[in-house]
Amino acid sequence: MRDILGVDVVIIGAGPAGLGCALSLLRRGVENLLVLEGSTVGASFLAWPREMRMVTPSFNANPFLQTDLNAIHLETSPADLHGCEHPSGQQYAEYLKAAVRHFAVPVRENQPVTGVHPIKDGFRIETAELTIETPNVIWAGGEFSHPRIPEFEGAKLCRHNSTIDSWDDLEGDGLIIIGGYESGMDAAFNLVQRGKSVAVISTGEPWLNEHSDPSESLSPYTRGRILDALNRFPKKLALQGNTEVVRVTQNEAGYCVELSTGKSFCTAVAPILATGFRSALTPVKELFEWDGGQPIFTEEDGSTTHSGLFYSGPSLVHRMSKFCFIYKFRARFGVVGAAIARRLELDSVPCPEEVARGFHITDIECCTDCECAIDSTAPEFAEVEVVH
Ligand SMILES: Cc1cc2nc3c(=O)[nH]c(=O)nc-3n(C[C@H](O)[C@H](O)[C@H](O)COP(=O)(O)OP(=O)(O)OC[C@H]3O[C@@H](n4cnc5c(N)ncnc54)[C@H](O)[C@@H]3O)c2cc1C
């Protein structure tokens, strides 16, 4: 039987969410904490297609009290580190590694967590090498290892975009991308730049959507690139919105994608799925309460069924609002930090710098009724004019 390690807080995942929470806890004087990372710091970003860049802009406005949108610490800036506005996955992973080194965040790499087991007064965490008992766990495992494969017939014949290392590697022409949000449009832009003809198929028309929330419509960065591609290569890019794929079939010539409109597109290359990811909570879903497909959280982003278990990351939802970008979910680093400090009987007063810089936002009522709120009764995309 191996030794059982006791720590005050275990954080699972060394991406922006896990590291941001660790930094908030360190700021509060919580030192007996451990971040367990299954691979390496920033692993998801290292797995992005090489050409992919962050859509949220980085800019070092920190001295003017407006922290770089992609930063996970008040006084750091990926823009300052790399001198660019849209870091690549590789550059962002380097930023995360620099933060770990600079702030001496206690991270153990290559420790995939295989079990989070509730025990009396806390949790037992298992990796291949370690057994740890702790009263506080933050699950920050991210979505990237849970690609969403749609349910239509033949979906498994397609290739999810998260498996692509570089758009340079994709041979053939006449490519079909299923999904028209950020990843699909990023793929389309990169392929058209490489001289390929591309058709994008989407249930809505996110490229037209004028929703004010970038969680619901294309970011200005992606929309600008797509408009540029449409202007420069009008015959290379076809956007097929407001339709669903009903079936993908394979024959000797390649693949046929059949749409709900009755149209079909055929291609020699396996269609690309840009259909997003399942919830980041997938591996620990039984430790959280769910309402249909949505997890339910306490006001401090904890599990409603297991006290001491918290979540940080893009699958956070509160009162129908999504926190799917870094600048959104970092607004809760201070909230989780304060909740854990209180459980450890440390000072749990909100840290003024975190409040001032938007790293500790408790007033999320403003999001309940505003345009960026999720409305489960509304169609997936607002109705828009067809302009092409
Ligand atoms: C392709 C893509 C592009 C995106 N672009 C942007 C963008 O431009 N701007 C933005 O703000 N957001 C963007 N996002 C949103 C995205 O969710 C966040 O940027 C970010 O990756 C989420 O942070 P995270 O820490 O929750 O997850 P991750 O960055 O995925 O980190 C999770 C970490 O947990 C580790 N892990 C997982 N399971 C285990 C386990 N069992 N044991 C131990 N470790 C484990 C993983 O190896 C990983 O290192 C993008 C997302 C994707 C998928």
The ligand as an SDF file (V2000), in Angstrom:
LIG
                    3D

 53 58  0  0  0  0  0  0  0  0999 V2000
   -9.7110   25.2830  -30.3270 C   0  0  0  0  0  0  0  0  0  0  0  0
  -10.0830   26.2340  -29.2290 C   0  0  0  0  0  0  0  0  0  0  0  0
   -9.8090   27.5970  -29.3480 C   0  0  0  0  0  0  0  0  0  0  0  0
  -10.1070   28.4640  -28.3160 C   0  0  0  0  0  0  0  0  0  0  0  0
   -9.8150   29.7910  -28.4300 N   0  0  0  0  0  0  0  0  0  0  0  0
  -10.0180   30.6130  -27.3900 C   0  0  0  0  0  0  0  0  0  0  0  0
   -9.6440   31.9810  -27.4330 C   0  0  0  0  0  0  0  0  0  0  0  0
   -9.1450   32.4670  -28.4280 O   0  0  0  0  0  0  0  0  0  0  0  0
   -9.8520   32.7440  -26.3270 N   0  0  0  0  0  0  0  0  0  0  0  0
  -10.4060   32.2430  -25.1890 C   0  0  0  0  0  0  0  0  0  0  0  0
  -10.5770   32.9890  -24.2260 O   0  0  0  0  0  0  0  0  0  0  0  0
  -10.8130   30.9600  -25.1410 N   0  0  0  0  0  0  0  0  0  0  0  0
  -10.6310   30.1560  -26.2000 C   0  0  0  0  0  0  0  0  0  0  0  0
  -11.0400   28.8600  -26.1550 N   0  0  0  0  0  0  0  0  0  0  0  0
  -11.8160   28.4520  -24.9960 C   0  0  0  0  0  0  0  0  0  0  0  0
  -11.0320   27.4870  -24.1550 C   0  0  0  0  0  0  0  0  0  0  0  0
  -11.9490   26.7400  -23.4700 O   0  0  0  0  0  0  0  0  0  0  0  0
  -10.0190   28.1150  -23.2460 C   0  0  0  0  0  0  0  0  0  0  0  0
   -9.1530   28.8940  -23.9630 O   0  0  0  0  0  0  0  0  0  0  0  0
   -9.1620   27.1630  -22.3830 C   0  0  0  0  0  0  0  0  0  0  0  0
   -8.4640   26.1760  -23.0600 O   0  0  0  0  0  0  0  0  0  0  0  0
   -9.9700   26.5520  -21.2580 C   0  0  0  0  0  0  0  0  0  0  0  0
   -9.1160   26.4420  -20.1850 O   0  0  0  0  0  0  0  0  0  0  0  0
   -9.1230   25.2120  -19.2130 P   0  0  0  0  0  0  0  0  0  0  0  0
   -7.9910   25.4520  -18.2730 O   0  0  0  0  0  0  0  0  0  0  0  0
  -10.4680   24.9720  -18.6620 O   0  0  0  0  0  0  0  0  0  0  0  0
   -8.8350   23.9520  -20.1150 O   0  0  0  0  0  0  0  0  0  0  0  0
   -7.4820   23.4240  -20.8650 P   0  0  0  0  0  0  0  0  0  0  0  0
   -6.7030   24.5630  -21.3930 O   0  0  0  0  0  0  0  0  0  0  0  0
   -7.9610   22.3890  -21.7720 O   0  0  0  0  0  0  0  0  0  0  0  0
   -6.6670   22.7950  -19.6570 O   0  0  0  0  0  0  0  0  0  0  0  0
   -7.0600   21.6070  -19.0330 C   0  0  0  0  0  0  0  0  0  0  0  0
   -5.8320   20.8310  -18.6280 C   0  0  0  0  0  0  0  0  0  0  0  0
   -6.2600   19.7310  -17.8430 O   0  0  0  0  0  0  0  0  0  0  0  0
   -5.5090   18.5910  -18.1850 C   0  0  0  0  0  0  0  0  0  0  0  0
   -6.3100   17.4170  -17.8310 N   0  0  0  0  0  0  0  0  0  0  0  0
   -7.4560   16.9940  -18.4030 C   0  0  0  0  0  0  0  0  0  0  0  0
   -7.9020   15.8820  -17.7800 N   0  0  0  0  0  0  0  0  0  0  0  0
   -7.0260   15.6070  -16.7980 C   0  0  0  0  0  0  0  0  0  0  0  0
   -6.9110   14.5720  -15.8260 C   0  0  0  0  0  0  0  0  0  0  0  0
   -7.8080   13.5780  -15.7340 N   0  0  0  0  0  0  0  0  0  0  0  0
   -5.8650   14.5960  -14.9640 N   0  0  0  0  0  0  0  0  0  0  0  0
   -4.9410   15.5830  -15.0240 C   0  0  0  0  0  0  0  0  0  0  0  0
   -4.9880   16.5750  -15.9410 N   0  0  0  0  0  0  0  0  0  0  0  0
   -6.0090   16.5860  -16.8120 C   0  0  0  0  0  0  0  0  0  0  0  0
   -5.2470   18.7430  -19.6700 C   0  0  0  0  0  0  0  0  0  0  0  0
   -4.0910   18.0190  -20.0640 O   0  0  0  0  0  0  0  0  0  0  0  0
   -5.0610   20.2520  -19.8040 C   0  0  0  0  0  0  0  0  0  0  0  0
   -3.7090   20.6410  -19.7120 O   0  0  0  0  0  0  0  0  0  0  0  0
  -10.7330   27.9740  -27.1670 C   0  0  0  0  0  0  0  0  0  0  0  0
  -11.0240   26.6120  -27.0650 C   0  0  0  0  0  0  0  0  0  0  0  0
  -10.6960   25.7500  -28.0810 C   0  0  0  0  0  0  0  0  0  0  0  0
  -11.0070   24.2990  -27.9210 C   0  0  0  0  0  0  0  0  0  0  0  0
  1  2  1  0
  2  3  1  0
  2 52  2  0
  3  4  2  0
  4  5  1  0
  4 50  1  0
  5  6  2  0
  6  7  1  0
  6 13  1  0
  7  8  2  0
  7  9  1  0
  9 10  1  0
 10 11  2  0
 10 12  1  0
 12 13  2  0
 13 14  1  0
 14 15  1  0
 14 50  1  0
 15 16  1  0
 16 17  1  0
 16 18  1  0
 18 19  1  0
 18 20  1  0
 20 21  1  0
 20 22  1  0
 22 23  1  0
 23 24  1  0
 24 25  2  0
 24 26  1  0
 24 27  1  0
 27 28  1  0
 28 29  2  0
 28 30  1  0
 28 31  1  0
 31 32  1  0
 32 33  1  0
 33 34  1  0
 33 48  1  0
 34 35  1  0
 35 36  1  0
 35 46  1  0
 36 37  1  0
 36 45  1  0
 37 38  2  0
 38 39  1  0
 39 40  1  0
 39 45  2  0
 40 41  1  0
 40 42  2  0
 42 43  1  0
 43 44  2  0
 44 45  1  0
 46 47  1  0
 46 48  1  0
 48 49  1  0
 50 51  2  0
 51 52  1  0
 52 53  1  0
M  END
$$$$
